[in-house]
């Protein structure tokens, strides 16, 4: 077993633990929101609402919760801005 193999095993374990921590904190709809924003950071709340098949109000509530938890932020104005996903490591370092 090489040093790189050992590093890969440790990295996989760390990623799995981190993923578990994040998954415990967010709902299924919030996970979908994060995944869709990762694909297209200029997606609208209406488009997210259509994908989730929930009301626009509930979509905005889920986004607000993600922002409060520090996983998501909006950069720029409503029409020409974009979403930014805040990685858990980045969030911890900024506090």
N, C-alpha and C positions, 0 to 999 in steps of 0.2 A: 504494500500500500504506500503510495507516494504522499508527499506533503500536500499536494494539490487535492488528492482524494480526501484526505482528512479535512482540509478546508471546506470542500464541497459538502461533506456530511454535516459539519458544524453549521454552515450557512443554511442548508436545507432545514435543519432543526430550528434555527433562529427564525427563519421565515415562517415556518409552521406555527411556532409559538406566537409570533406577531400577528399572523392572520387570525388565530384563535381569539386574541385579545380584541382585535378590531371587529370580528364577526359577532362577538358577544355584545357589542355596544350598538350595533345597527340592525334595523329590521330588514326584511327581504326587499321591500320597496326601496329603502335607502341604499341597499347594495346595488340594485338595478340602476338607480339614479347615478351612483358613483361610476358604475361600468359604462353607462351611456355617455356621461360627461368625459370619461377617459377616451372614448371613441371620437367624440365631437364636443370640444369645449365651448362651442358657440350655440349649442342646442338651447331651444327655448323651453320655458316651463310648460307651454302648451304642447309642444312635441313630447316632452317627458310624460305629461298627463295622458296623452294618447297611447304612448308605449305601455305605461303602467295600467291603463284602463281604469283610472281613478279620477276623481274630480280635480279641477285646477286648484281649488282651495286645499285639498289634501296633499297635492304635490308640493305646493308652496309651504305647507306645514312641515313636510318631510325635509325640504331643503333648509328651512329655518332651523330645524333640529340639527342637521348636519353642520350648519354654520356655527351653531351654539357649541357643538361638541368639538369644533375646531378642525373638521375634516374637509371643509369646503369654504371657498370665499369667492365673491364676485369682484372682478377687476374691471374698472371702467363703468361707463354709463349703461343703463338698461338696454338700449337698442344696439349699441356698437361694442359693448363689453363682452367679456368671456368668463367662463368658470375656471377656477384653479383648484385642483385637488391638493390638499396639504398632506404630504406623507407623514405618518406617525413620527418618524425620526426627526423630520424637519420641525414638526410641531413641538416636540420635547426640547429641541435645541433653542428654539426661539423664546422659550419661557424662562 
